């Protein structure tokens, strides 16, 4: 069942939960996401980060597969382009049937980010799709070592609530990725989350807040962030790491030949379990 980001986040808002947004790079990854969501009967966001993962598989190869499998899923699924940074890539995803795109102009000057994001919103409207944008910074290069370093420099990376409100008003986005202490990838130190900032941003902007860099956050902190208004949480790195660990253990224990299809199945099984555990936390399931 294919839905837009706006519709799927309306479900999250009604239930005071967050929707898990899992990046995929393989068919097995797509299967793991959808199987986990269907087993728990929960909505999910299936997404592809071309900027980060385009070297593994091309957007125009995996994109149509994502859309087709989402359409046939038994639960609501949004198919989303993660961190799109140019108009051609975004239009390509929309043409394939993606129901949501993210325009990431966070590294640009504010006025340019606003102008480009507004253009993406106009483009997406023609396809009936939703738009997520980003303001603030969640790249490791801006933070240095996560949880440490120059406190003033770290503070400057956090999203300013008043600027966020102005940004949403000027662009008309459906969801906003904000910086409040998370970064992408594996944390080098414990993240320093400004959870109260989430609530202020949510109140001032009136749109759902998106958490990027979800891997490595404690269950307790996830729940606190959701309570403050986070409605979409991106999660991939640790699922991929755990799957790699599981495959390594299986290979070490195996007798005789190990075939590639064995590796694919082991990885899929591990990722599915990680996704089940993650969705349970985000959806407040027992």
C-alpha positions as CSV (number, residue, x, y, z in Angstrom):
1,X,0.0,0.0,0.0
2,X,1.8,3.1,-1.3
3,X,1.3,6.4,0.7
4,X,2.9,9.8,0.7
5,X,5.1,10.9,3.5
6,X,2.5,13.4,4.6
7,X,-0.2,10.7,4.9
8,X,2.1,8.2,6.7
9,X,3.2,10.9,9.2
10,X,-0.4,11.7,9.9
11,X,-0.7,8.1,11.1
12,X,2.3,8.7,13.3
13,X,0.9,11.9,14.7
14,X,-2.5,10.3,15.5
15,X,-0.7,7.5,17.4
16,X,2.1,9.6,18.9
17,X,4.7,7.4,17.4
18,X,7.6,7.7,14.9
19,X,7.7,5.9,11.6
20,X,10.9,3.9,10.9
21,X,12.7,5.0,7.7
22,X,15.1,2.3,6.6
23,X,17.5,2.9,3.8
24,X,18.0,0.0,1.4
25,X,20.7,-1.0,-1.0
26,X,19.7,-4.5,-2.1
27,X,16.6,-6.7,-2.8
28,X,17.3,-8.5,0.5
29,X,17.2,-5.2,2.3
30,X,13.8,-4.3,0.8
31,X,12.5,-7.7,1.7
32,X,13.8,-7.4,5.3
33,X,12.1,-4.0,5.8
34,X,8.7,-5.0,4.4
35,X,8.7,-8.4,6.1
36,X,9.4,-6.8,9.5
37,X,6.7,-4.1,9.0
38,X,4.1,-6.7,7.9
39,X,4.9,-9.0,10.8
40,X,4.2,-6.2,13.2
41,X,1.4,-4.6,11.1
42,X,3.0,-1.2,11.2
43,X,3.6,1.5,8.5
44,X,7.1,2.0,7.3
45,X,9.2,4.2,5.1
46,X,11.4,2.6,2.5
47,X,14.1,4.9,1.3
48,X,17.2,5.2,-0.8
49,X,20.1,7.6,-0.2
50,X,21.6,8.0,-3.7
51,X,24.4,10.3,-2.5
52,X,25.6,7.7,0.0
53,X,24.6,4.4,-1.6
54,X,24.5,5.1,-5.4
55,X,27.9,3.4,-5.7
56,X,26.3,0.1,-4.6
57,X,23.3,0.2,-6.9
58,X,21.9,2.8,-9.2
59,X,18.8,4.7,-8.3
60,X,17.1,3.8,-11.6
61,X,17.7,0.1,-10.9
62,X,16.5,-0.2,-7.3
63,X,13.9,2.6,-7.4
64,X,11.3,0.8,-9.5
65,X,11.7,-2.3,-7.4
66,X,11.1,-0.3,-4.2
67,X,7.9,1.2,-5.7
68,X,6.6,-2.2,-7.0
69,X,7.2,-4.0,-3.7
70,X,5.7,-1.1,-1.7
71,X,2.6,-1.2,-3.8
72,X,2.1,-4.9,-3.0
73,X,2.9,-4.6,0.7
74,X,0.1,-5.3,3.2
75,X,0.9,-2.3,5.3
76,X,1.2,1.5,4.5
77,X,4.6,2.2,2.9
78,X,6.1,5.5,1.8
79,X,8.9,5.3,-0.8
80,X,11.3,8.2,-0.2
81,X,14.4,9.6,-1.7
82,X,16.8,10.4,1.1
83,X,19.3,13.3,0.9
84,X,18.5,14.4,-2.7
85,X,20.8,17.2,-3.5
86,X,20.0,18.1,-7.1
87,X,16.9,18.6,-9.2
88,X,17.7,15.9,-11.8
89,X,17.9,13.2,-9.1
90,X,14.7,14.3,-7.4
91,X,12.8,14.5,-10.7
92,X,14.1,11.0,-11.6
93,X,12.8,9.6,-8.3
94,X,9.4,11.3,-8.8
95,X,9.1,9.9,-12.3
96,X,9.7,6.4,-11.0
97,X,6.8,6.8,-8.5
98,X,8.5,7.8,-5.3
99,X,5.8,9.3,-3.0
100,X,8.3,11.5,-1.2
101,X,11.6,13.2,-1.7
102,X,14.1,14.9,0.5
103,X,15.9,18.0,-0.7
104,X,19.0,18.5,1.3
105,X,20.3,22.0,0.9
106,X,21.6,22.2,4.4
107,X,25.2,23.0,3.3
108,X,24.0,25.9,1.2
109,X,23.5,29.5,2.3
110,X,20.1,29.8,4.0
111,X,18.5,31.9,1.2
112,X,19.6,29.4,-1.5
113,X,18.3,26.5,0.6
114,X,14.9,28.2,0.8
115,X,14.7,28.9,-2.9
116,X,15.8,25.4,-4.0
117,X,13.5,23.7,-1.5
118,X,10.5,25.8,-2.6
119,X,11.2,24.8,-6.2
120,X,11.3,21.1,-5.1
121,X,8.0,21.5,-3.3
122,X,6.4,22.9,-6.5
123,X,7.9,20.0,-8.5
124,X,6.7,17.4,-6.1
125,X,3.2,18.8,-6.0
126,X,2.8,18.0,-9.7
127,X,3.4,14.4,-8.8
128,X,1.3,14.4,-5.7
129,X,4.4,13.7,-3.6
130,X,5.6,15.0,-0.2
131,X,8.8,16.9,0.6
132,X,11.2,16.7,3.5
133,X,14.0,19.3,3.8
134,X,16.8,19.9,6.2
135,X,18.1,22.9,8.2
136,X,21.0,22.6,10.5
137,X,23.9,20.2,10.2
138,X,24.2,16.5,10.9
139,X,27.4,15.7,9.2
140,X,30.3,14.3,11.2
141,X,32.7,16.8,9.6
142,X,30.8,19.7,11.2
143,X,30.7,18.2,14.7
144,X,34.2,16.7,14.9
145,X,34.0,13.9,17.5
146,X,30.4,13.4,18.4
147,X,29.6,14.4,22.0
148,X,32.9,16.3,22.4
149,X,34.8,19.2,21.0
150,X,34.1,22.9,21.0
151,X,30.7,23.4,22.6
152,X,30.2,26.7,20.8
153,X,30.9,25.1,17.5
154,X,28.5,22.2,18.3
155,X,25.8,24.7,19.3
156,X,26.2,26.5,15.9
157,X,25.3,23.3,14.1
158,X,22.0,22.8,16.0
159,X,18.8,24.0,14.2
160,X,17.6,27.4,15.3
161,X,13.8,27.1,16.1
162,X,13.0,30.6,14.8
163,X,14.9,30.0,11.6
164,X,13.2,26.6,11.2
165,X,9.8,28.3,11.5
166,X,10.6,30.9,8.9
167,X,12.0,28.1,6.6
168,X,8.8,26.0,6.8
169,X,6.6,29.0,6.2
170,X,8.7,30.1,3.2
171,X,8.9,26.6,1.6
172,X,5.8,24.7,2.5
173,X,7.6,21.4,3.3
174,X,5.8,18.5,4.8
175,X,8.5,17.5,7.3
176,X,11.7,19.0,8.6
177,X,15.0,17.2,9.4
178,X,16.5,19.0,12.3
179,X,19.9,19.0,14.0
180,X,19.7,18.5,17.8
181,X,22.8,16.3,18.4
182,X,22.6,13.3,16.1
183,X,24.9,12.6,13.2
184,X,25.0,10.0,10.4
185,X,27.0,6.8,10.8
186,X,28.5,5.2,13.9
187,X,28.9,7.4,16.9
188,X,32.5,8.0,18.1
189,X,31.3,9.2,21.5
190,X,27.9,9.3,23.2
191,X,25.7,11.8,21.4
192,X,24.7,14.9,23.2
193,X,21.0,15.3,22.4
194,X,19.1,18.6,23.0
195,X,15.7,16.9,23.3
196,X,13.9,20.1,24.5
197,X,14.9,21.8,21.2
198,X,12.8,19.2,19.4
199,X,9.6,20.3,21.2
200,X,10.3,24.0,20.5
201,X,11.0,23.4,16.8
202,X,7.8,21.3,16.5
203,X,5.7,23.9,18.2
204,X,7.1,26.8,16.1
205,X,7.1,25.1,12.7
206,X,3.9,23.0,13.0
207,X,5.4,20.2,11.0
208,X,6.7,16.7,11.9
209,X,10.4,16.6,13.0
210,X,12.7,14.1,11.3
211,X,15.6,12.5,13.1
212,X,18.6,11.6,11.0
213,X,21.5,9.5,12.5
214,X,19.2,7.2,14.4
215,X,21.6,4.3,14.7
216,X,23.3,4.1,18.1
217,X,20.7,6.1,20.1
218,X,19.3,4.5,23.2
219,X,15.7,3.2,23.4
220,X,15.0,5.7,26.2
221,X,16.3,8.6,24.2
222,X,14.3,7.5,21.1
223,X,11.1,7.6,23.2
224,X,11.9,11.0,24.6
225,X,12.5,12.4,21.1
226,X,9.2,10.9,19.9
227,X,7.4,12.4,22.8
228,X,8.7,15.8,21.8
229,X,7.5,15.5,18.2
230,X,9.9,13.4,16.2
231,X,7.7,11.5,13.7
232,X,10.2,10.0,11.3
233,X,13.5,8.3,12.3
234,X,16.2,7.3,9.8
235,X,18.0,4.1,10.6
236,X,20.4,2.1,8.6
237,X,24.1,1.9,9.7
238,X,23.7,-0.4,12.7
239,X,21.3,-2.7,10.8
240,X,24.0,-3.1,8.1
241,X,26.7,-3.6,10.7
242,X,24.8,-6.2,12.7
243,X,24.1,-8.1,9.4
244,X,27.8,-8.0,8.6
245,X,28.6,-9.4,12.1
246,X,26.0,-12.1,11.7
247,X,27.4,-13.2,8.3
248,X,30.9,-13.2,9.8
249,X,29.8,-15.5,12.6
250,X,28.0,-17.8,10.2
251,X,31.0,-18.1,7.9
252,X,33.3,-18.9,10.8
253,X,30.9,-21.7,12.0
254,X,30.3,-23.1,8.5
255,X,31.7,-26.4,7.4
256,X,32.3,-26.8,3.7
257,X,31.5,-24.3,1.0
258,X,29.8,-21.0,1.7
259,X,27.7,-19.7,-1.2
260,X,26.8,-16.1,-1.9
261,X,23.1,-16.9,-1.7
262,X,23.7,-18.2,1.9
263,X,25.3,-14.8,2.7
264,X,22.3,-12.9,1.3
265,X,19.8,-15.0,3.3
266,X,21.8,-14.6,6.5
267,X,22.0,-10.9,6.1
268,X,18.3,-10.6,5.3
269,X,17.4,-12.6,8.4
270,X,19.6,-10.4,10.6
271,X,18.3,-7.1,9.2
272,X,14.7,-8.2,9.5
273,X,15.3,-8.9,13.2
274,X,17.0,-5.5,13.7
275,X,14.1,-3.8,11.9
276,X,11.5,-5.6,14.1
277,X,13.3,-4.5,17.2
278,X,13.5,-1.0,15.9
279,X,9.9,-0.7,14.8
280,X,8.8,-2.0,18.2
281,X,10.6,0.9,20.0
282,X,9.4,3.6,17.5
283,X,5.8,2.3,17.6
284,X,5.8,1.8,21.4
285,X,5.0,-1.9,21.0
286,X,5.5,-4.5,23.8
